[in-house]
Amino acid sequence: MKTALVTGGNRGLGLEIVKQLAANGFKVYLGARDEQEAQTIISQLKKQKYNVEFLKLDVLKTSDIRAAHDRIRANEGRLDVLVNNAGVFLETLGNPDDSSIFKVDPVIMLKSIETNTMGPVKLIQSFIEIMGDDARIINVSSGMGSLNEMEAYYPGYRMSKTALNAMTLMMARELGENASVKINAVCPGWCRTDMGGDNASRSVEEGVQGVIWLATCKNPPQGKFIRDKTEIPW
Ligand SMILES: NC(=O)c1ccc[n+]([C@@H]2O[C@H](COP(=O)([O-])OP(=O)(O)OC[C@H]3O[C@@H](n4cnc5c(N)ncnc54)[C@H](OP(=O)(O)O)[C@@H]3O)[C@@H](O)[C@H]2O)c1
């Protein structure tokens, strides 16, 4: 049985990724900060015969990342799929000071980068040594980080995802085209979650298509930016 870890697996896109990977036969570690909330979700998933376990994981805490690695290494010996999904959007919508790069509080930018970029970097640095033999790392990014589509507004979020994309490409280049670990970034599109809001154009089921495809397809690409099953420009 293949093993997957999904960060931020307790709600939104992360929870849908957990469900769909479990439905595809994976044993899934649901990474989350709040154990009580996550255990309630997991007990529901177990009723549907999904093989899901709670993993306490705040991506800002090195001690959580180390403990997560040690537990999966001890229990499974390896990790097949790592989905770096946990993310924050810290700019307040409608607040002109938050949305302008000329005015935004640099603390917002730094905090966005700590969670959205450095969280995945630390997770990958920790888990890469137990990944191989057709393993996949999937970084949940955003079109808002694409240099090709770069617009004004929401600088912390955008820069954190641009940096996540750059990190994905650098790691893919260092691993090489034929490596046993494939790493890619995914844009889910604008989805109806707490982050995306009720007016978003896509459901969570639509949003996770790219992640599930990269986790399950036969010959995944290396170092690409994917929306659904299609490559998009960085
Ligand atoms: N929704 C969209 O339209 C959209 C579009 C493009 C990209 N994305 C990306 O998709 C991913 C998921 O977004 P979403 O829409 O599902 O967001 P969401 O509903 O706001 O959920 C965010 C998830 O990230 C977790 N998280 C935040 N900080 C964390 C930390 N330090 N450690 C561990 N978990 C943490 C949250 O956990 P708590 O419950 O503990 O806060 C929650 O599980 C994000 O990376 C986001 O940038 C979303």
The ligand as a Gaussian input file, in Angstrom:
#p B3LYP/6-31G(d) Opt

LIG

0 1
 N       -8.944000      28.302000      -2.577000
 C       -8.354000      28.827000      -3.647000
 O       -9.011000      29.517000      -4.457000
 C       -6.889000      28.596000      -3.899000
 C       -6.386000      29.041000      -5.124000
 C       -5.050000      28.818000      -5.420000
 C       -4.249000      28.158000      -4.497000
 N       -4.752000      27.742000      -3.302000
 C       -3.847000      27.050000      -2.366000
 O       -4.411000      25.816000      -1.995000
 C       -3.964000      25.461000      -0.672000
 C       -5.177000      25.142000       0.190000
 O       -6.001000      26.277000       0.201000
 P       -7.518000      26.261000       0.720000
 O       -8.271000      27.106000      -0.208000
 O       -7.963000      24.883000       0.995000
 O       -7.326000      27.090000       2.069000
 P       -8.071000      27.023000       3.472000
 O       -9.436000      26.497000       3.317000
 O       -7.863000      28.358000       4.088000
 O       -7.200000      25.940000       4.273000
 C       -5.863000      26.214000       4.572000
 C       -5.265000      24.990000       5.247000
 O       -3.892000      25.275000       5.540000
 C       -3.665000      24.992000       6.910000
 N       -2.562000      25.758000       7.478000
 C       -2.349000      27.095000       7.453000
 N       -1.220000      27.397000       8.125000
 C       -0.708000      26.207000       8.571000
 C        0.430000      25.843000       9.325000
 N        1.309000      26.749000       9.788000
 N        0.646000      24.537000       9.568000
 C       -0.223000      23.597000       9.127000
 N       -1.334000      23.864000       8.439000
 C       -1.571000      25.166000       8.166000
 C       -4.996000      25.297000       7.595000
 O       -5.014000      24.704000       8.884000
 P       -5.881000      25.339000      10.113000
 O       -7.272000      24.806000       9.939000
 O       -5.186000      24.822000      11.324000
 O       -5.808000      26.829000       9.980000
 C       -5.948000      24.665000       6.586000
 O       -5.977000      23.270000       6.760000
 C       -3.160000      26.660000      -0.167000
 O       -1.785000      26.419000      -0.325000
 C       -3.622000      27.805000      -1.068000
 O       -2.653000      28.805000      -1.194000
 C       -6.060000      27.942000      -2.994000

